[in-house]
């Protein structure tokens, strides 16, 4: 006898609209953080590598690079969430 699934079953999960939106936002953030960590692992660390008087300029350039990288991660997350059939809201009855 089949019973209706209840709980966090990802593809079989159905929840209210607010929960679905918050779940998607959280999933996008998780993916963005993962992309950022993986891609920045081999990036230079300006403050460890350089203690010159130009430190503020180095920080500014590094911040711009890392901001762009995190933005790419957010975009990848949005594409993945849009492509996967997860976190869908309940159908209106």
N, C-alpha and C positions, 0 to 999 in steps of 0.2 A: 504494500500500500504506500503510495507516494504522499508525502506531506509537504506543505508549503515551507520553503526555506525561510528561516528567520536569522538575522544576524549579519555580520560582515563577511559576505560571500563574494565580494568583488563583482564578478560578471553577473551574478544572480541577485545582487543587492539592489534594493529599491528604497529610497528614503525621501524625506520631504525636500523641497526645493532649496531651502537655506542650508541644510546639511550637505546636499549634493554640491552646492557652490563652494562652501568652505572646504569640503574634501578635495575638490578640484584645485583650489588655490593652494592648499597644503601639498598636494601631490606635485604641482608645478614647482613650488619652492624646494621640495626635496630633490627633484631632478636638477634644478638650477644649482643647488649647493653641490650635488654630486659632480656635475659637469665642471663647476668652478674648481673643486678640489682636485679632480683628475687632471685638468688642463694646467693648473697653476703649480702643480707639484714640482715641475722642472724650471719654473720661472726664477729669475734671479731675485734675491732678497736685498734690495738696495741698502737697507740700514745695517745689515750684517756685513755686506761686501764693501761698503763705502762709508767712511766717517769724515767726509770732506765738508768744506764750508758750503758746498752746493747741495747739501742734504735736503733742504726744502724743495728745491727744483726737482730733485730725484723723486721725492715723495709725491709731488704733484703729477709727474709723468706716470709713475707706477700706479697711482690711484686711477688715472684715466684708463690705463690698460686693463686693470682689474674690473673696473666698472663695465667696460665694453664686454669683457669675458663673461661676467655674471649676467649681463643682458642677453647674450647669446644663449646661456643656459636657461633663462626664463623662456625665451622663444622656443627652444627645443622642448621644454616641458609643456608648453601650451600645445605644440603640435602633437606630442605623444598623448596628452590627455584628450585632445579632440579626436584622435585616431582610434583610441581604445574605447570599447563599450563598457566603461566602468563609471561608477558614481553617478548613475542616471537617476533623475528624480522620479518619484511615484507618478504613475499615470493618473490623470484626473478621472474619477468615476462618476 
